[in-house]
Amino acid sequence: MGSGIPFPNNWVYLETELTWLERLLLVAVAQQRKTLKSVTRVAKTSSDKATSDWWQGLITVKNRTYDDIALKPAERPSLGYQQVLDQRIRLSQAGQVSLGLPTMQTVLGMSLFEKKLVLMALAPEVQVRYGRLYHYLQTGAHCAAGALPTVELALRMLCRNDMERRRARTQLSGANSLLQRQILCRVEGAPTLLGSQLRLASDWVDYLLAETPDPAWPLQWLMATRFVQRVPVLSSEVVLADGLKPQLQAVAAKPRSRLLLVGEKGTGKQEVAIALANQLQQPLHSLDLAQIPPQDWPACLTELDQANYPIVLIKSAHRWLGRTSAIDCAALQQWLTQSAAHVIFLVHHRHLVRRHWRQQLTVIDIPMPEADLRLRLWHQAFAGGVKGMGKVRWTTLAEGLALSKADIMDIATLAQALAGPDETALTHLQQALIQQGYSWQLR
């Protein structure tokens, strides 16, 4: 890779980065095949294979075959490689050649790990073989359809030691991370962050794969998403009270709506908005006014006006709709009148909203779940079941504890964490209930 040669276009640059990634993955595949070969030679039973992760370091395999050669360490972005790459990038940019990933890294302030992580998530959009390599490295099996990279694989491939892995994981879970900004999205279903597969947002895929990416687009995206975040839409069905379903169907039939969802904390107001987004088959965007200082409210309204989001969810809405709000009522009224979006306001109590605004909104009360809805929520929270819990016990639990949806989900998360890799059992559920301060007598 010549250090004095600029990239002629974005695709040539991407080919260079993807060639490095492919070499990295192929070395890892060779190492994994060697490991599996050693395990197969030593393991006598299926249980030996299942426990190979801990006994491999205790056993030395003798009589190695001719192809058991020592593999070279995986080639990572060394200082020399990175220096040459950076020089070619600078020469390309000086020649007005637009390169998507370097521009994205600069505008968003991404670390080298984050840049390479985006590259890993982008690669299956270019060639299926990257997904096949990911699947093999994550499962030890071949799959023609391939897979998306997991967080665990990315940390294993892109970090040299435990310290780098800890720092990289912090970048993923911290504020303004790629996950928090919804640039990378966790595919639903993984119980842990490490096991989560990562998908790159479609608008960023389109930008990064363009032959001539718009150099102004990342900054425009950053400014347009300063306050508003996209809400992940669940693939599983949202559990709702029966009385809410016809109300949402009526709302979905309208070209636009102005809703006020009223309910105590934990009743699932946001889930109602997600259910509406699922019905409309439109993305849902959200902003929390409790996190935005009043001096930024005009800029927030400008963002809402310019972005044209199809569905907007506004949390802590009393800060705009309350009697003592400092919002410019004329500007808010203009946006509500002109916007084609479905707008959903969330508040805990309707008296927090001025009558002037209530008259313009369709008010929907979200009550605490009744016993039958709680039973459905328990079953959804423990989709894999709980060992020792029969039909009668589930019913008595739902009837005996008047919990909110958020309470049920918190207890389920804690119980599954207590179970760890084992099957969730009745004892884990009981421990979680006790730790959360609830008393339930087993029957």
N, C-alpha and C positions, 0 to 999 in steps of 0.2 A: 504494500500500500504506500505509494509515493507521497511523501510529506508535502511536496510542493505542487501537487496537482489538485485543483478544486473539483468539487463534484459538479457535473454538468446539470443535474436536476435532482429532485427529491428521491426519485426511485433508485438512482444509482447509489445515493447515500444509504437508503434503506437496505439495499442488497449487501452493502458492506457490513452494516450492523447485524443483519440477519445471518450472514456468513459466519461472523464471530459467534453468534448464539448457537448456530447449528454445530459448530466444532465443540463448543462447551457441552452441549447435550449429548453428542455422540461419544465423547470421552466418558461422560457419566453413565451412558448406556453400557459401554464396554466394561466399566468397573462393576456395574450391577450384574451383568451376565457372569462375570468372573465369580462374584460373591455367590450367586445362585448355584453356580456349578459346584463350588466348594460345599455348599450346604447339601446339595443332592448327593454328593459323594459320601458324606459323613452321616447324614440323617438316615435312620433305619425305619422310622415310623412317621405317620402324619403329624403326631404330637411333637416329634423332634423338629420337623420343619416349622411348625407353628411357634416354637419357642426359640428359633434360631437367633433372634435378635440379641438375646442375652448370652447364649453359650458360645457364639462365634469367637468372642475374645478370649475364651478359656481353652479352646482346642486348637492345636496346630495340625494342619492337614499335611501329611507326608506323601511322598511319591507323587509330586506334582507332574502333570502331563506336559508335553512339549510346548503347548500354547499358554501355559500359566506364567506368562512373563509379567514383570512389574510394569504397571501402566504409569505413564507420566502424569503428574498432577494436572487437573483440569485447567485449561488456559483461561484465565480471567483477564479483565481489562487492566493490564499492567500499566505502569506509568508511561512506558515507552509507547505502547499502543494508544493510550489515551492522548498523549501529547501529539502524536501524528494525526490522530482523528480530529482533535481540536484545531490543529493548524489547517487542515483541509476544510473544516467547517468555516473558520474565519476567512479563508481565501474565497470560499464560495459566497459567503455573505457580503464580502467586499465587492464581489462581482455581481451583486444583486440577484443571486440565486437563492430562492426561498426554500429552506429546509424545515419540514414540519416539526420533527421531534426536538431538535436543538432550540427552535423558537419557543416551543411549549415549555421546555426546561427553563429557559431564561425568564419568560413572563411569569410562570407560576412559582419560580424559585425552587425547583425540584432538585433533590440530591442526585448523585450518580446512581445510587441504588434505585430510587424512584424512577429515574429515566429508563434503566434496564428492566425494571418491573413492567413499565408501560410497553416496552419492546416485547417482552415475553407474552403479554396479553394480546398484543397486536399480531404476533406471528401467525397464529392459526387462521387469521383473516386473510393471510397472504397465501399460505400453503397448508394443506391438511396434514402434511407429514410432521409439522411441529406438534400438532395435537396428538398424533400417534406416539411421538417420542415422550410427550408429557404423560400420556396414559401409561406407557410402559414403565417409566421412572416412578410413577405413583402407585402402580399395582403389580408390576412384574409380569403383566400379561399384555398380549397384543390386542388392539382394537382398531378396526378399519375406520370407524367414525372419529376416533381420537377423543381428546378431552381438553378442557381448559386448565391452565396451571393453578395449582393450589398455593396458598401462602407458604406452606411448609416447603414445597419444592423450590419456590423462589428464594427463600432464605437459604436453603441448602446449596443452590446453584450460584447465587450472587454474593454470598458472604463467606469470608475465609475462616472465621472463628466465632466462638460464642459471643464475644463482645460485639462484633459487627452485627450478629443476628439480633441481639437485644436492642441495639440502637435502631436497626432497620424496623423491627417490630414496633418500636415506639413511634417511628415516623408514620406507620400505618394506622395506629390507634389514636394518635394525637389530634389536637384541633387543627383544622385546615388541611387534613390529610387527603390523599387521593380518594380514600373511601368516604370520608366525611363530605367531600365536595361532589361525590357521585360521579367522579371521572372513572374510577374503578368501582364495580358493583359486585358484592358477594352473591353468588348463586345460592338461592334458598335451599336449605336442607342440611347443611353442615352444622353440627352442634358446637364446633369450636372455630376460632379464627384461623388456626393453623390448617384445619381441614377444609377451609372454604375455597372453592374455586372462584377465580376472578375473571370477570368479563369487562372489557373496555366499552365505555358508553359509545353508542352508535355515531353520535355527532363527532366525537374525537376520532373514531375509526375513519370516517369520511375525510376528515381534515388531514390526518397523518398519511393516508394513502393517495392523496391528490398529487398529480405530477407537479403542479405548481401551487402549493398551499398559499392561501391568503395570509401574508405576514401580520396583518392587523387583526385577524380573527381571534387568536387566543386572548388578546387584551380586551377585545369587545366582549368575549365570553366571560372574562373575569369581572368586568364592570357590570355586566348584565346579571351576574349571579352573586353580587355582593351581599344581598340580603335574602334572596329567595333560593331555597334548596329543593331539589327534586325528591319526592318521597318514593321509596321503593314500593312497587305494587306487588302484592303477594300473589303467588300462583295458586295457593289454596283458597278455598272459599271462605269469606269472612262470615263468622257466625253472628247473626243479628236476631233481635226480637222479632217475632212474627208481624207485629204491628208496624214495624219500620219498613218492611219490604214494599208494600203498596205505595207508601209515601215516596220512597226513592224511585220507584217506577214512574210515578207521576212527574217527579222532577226531571228524570232522564228524558221524558218525552218532550220537554220544553227546549227551545233553542238556547236559552240561557236562564239562569236562576240566581237568586240572592237568598241564601239560607243562613239561619241563625240556629246552631246546634247548642242546646242548653243541657248541661249535665254535670254532676259532680266529678271530681278527679277520679280517673280509673274506670269510668263507665264505658269507654270505647268510642268517644266522639271521633277521633281520628280514623278509627276503623270504619265508621259510617262513611266518611269521606272517601276512603279507599274503595269501599263497596260501590259508591257512586262512580268513581273513576273506572272501575272494572266494567260496570254496566255501559258506560259511555265509550269504553275502549280508548280512553285518552290519558295522557300522563298527568300526574298530580304534582303540583308545586306548592311549597309551604313556606311561611315565614312566621316567626315567633316574635311578637311585639315586645315581649318581656326582655328580649335580648338585643333590642334596637333602641338606642337613646333617642329622645324626642327630637334632637337637632338633626337626626338623619331621616326623619319621617318624610320630608319633602323629596329627598333623593330616592327613598323607598317607593313612594308613589310614582315617581318618574320611571323607575325600573319596571314597575308593574304595567305602566301605560305603554312603554316601548317594547316590552318583551312579548306581549300578546300570548300569555300562557292560557291554555284552554280551561284549566281548573285551578283555582287558587284557594288554598286553605290558610286562614289567618287565625293564629292562636293568640290567646290573651287579648281578644278583640275589644274588651272594655276600654283598653288604653286609647282606642280610636273612637269608640262608640259611646263612651261614658259621658256623664254630665260635666265632668271637670277636665275633659281631654283638651290637650293643647294642639290637636291636629287642625290643619286648615280645612274647615268643614266644606268650603266651596270646592277645593281641589279634590277632596274625597268624594263629594257628591258628583263632580264631573266625571271622575273615573268610573264610579258605579253606574252612571247613566250611559256612558259611551262604550264601556268595555263589553266585548262579546263573550267574555269568560263566564263560567259558572263560579261564583264567589261564595265561599263557605266560611262563616265566622264561628269561632268557638268561644263560649263563656261558661262559667260555672253556674251563674244565676242570672235570670232574665232581667231582674231589677237593676243590674249593673249597666244595662243598655238604655240610652235615652229613648223616650217614646217616639221621637221624631224618626229615629233609625228603625225601631221595631216595626213601625207602620210600613216600611219599605221592604221588610224581610219576611220570608216564610219561616216561622219559628217551629222547630221540631225538638221536642223534649226527649232526651235520652235517659231513661230511668235506670236505676240499679237493676241488674238482672234478676229475674224471678228464678225459682228452683229449676224449672225445666230448661231454661236457657243456661243456668249455671252447670247443669249436667252436660249439656252439649259442649260447653266451654272446657270442662274437665276432660272430656273425651278428646277434644281437639288438642289440648295441651299435652296429653299423653297418648299421642297417636299410636305409639308402639305398645301401649298397654302397661299395666303395673302388676307385677307378679303378686298374687294373693288378694287382689281386688276383684270381687265378683260384681254382678249386676246390682245386688242388694246394697253392698257397701258403697258403690258409686252413688246410688240414689240417696242413701242416708247422709253421705258427705255433702251432696248438693243441697239437700233439704236442711241440714243441720247448721251449715255455715253460710251466712248471707254475705258473700264476698263479691267484690267488683271483678271485672274482667282482668284488670291489671294485677289484682291480688292473686288471682288464680294462676296467671302466667308467671308471676314472680315465684310462687311456691313450686310450680312445675320445673322452672329453671333450676331452683335450688335442689330439688329432689334428684334431678338428673345429674347435677354436679356431685352430689353426695354419692350417687351410684357409680360415677366414673365410667370405666369401660364395661362394668357389669350391667346386667339387666336391672332396670329400675324395679324395686320391690316395695311392698307395703311398708316395711320398716323405714325405707328412705323417705317415703311420703310422710310418714308420721314424724320423723325427725325434722323435715322441712316445715311442717305445720307448727311444731313446738318452737323452732328457731324464729319463726315469723310471729310468734305470740298468740297462736290459736290453739284452742283445746277441742279435740274431737274424740269422742269415746267410740272405740272400735266395737262393732257388733258382728 
